[in-house]
Amino acid sequence: MSDFLSPEPSATYIRRMKSISGKHEIIAVMLSDPGEFHLPEAGILTVRDFETGREFLLDASDAATRRSYHDQKTRDYAHTLQSLKNADMDCIEIHTSGSVVDTLNRYFRIREKRKR
C-alpha cells in the first residue's frame, strides 16, 4: 500500500515486487489524493520533496506553473499505473475522495469473475 510516487524511477520497486510475485500473490494498493495534483493559487510556495528532503520554490500564482505541476503529477501517476500493469500486477486505486469499502468490493467482485 503506497502512493507509489518516488523521485527514483518506479522500475526499481516494481522489479522487486515482480520478483516476489513469483512466489506470492502481490496486489498493489495505490493511494491517491486528488489534492496532490493541484497547487493552490497561493503565490510563492516553499515545497519539500519528502522522499529526497530537497526544498524548492514554486510560484503558484502563475497559471503556467500550476498547469505544469498538474501535468507532471498526472504523467507520474499514469506511468506508475502502466508500470504495475506491465509487471502483471493487480492494482487497486483508492482515492481519498471516495469510499474505500466500495472500491475494495468492486475489485473483489471483478476478481471473482476473472477467476471463474
Secondary structure, 3 states (H helix, E strand, C coil): CECCCCCCCCHHHHHHHHHHCCCCCCEEEEEECHHHHCCCCCCEEEEECCCCCCEEEEECCCHHHHHHHHHHHHHHHHHHHHHHHHCCCEEEEEECCCCHHHHHHHHHHHHHHHHC
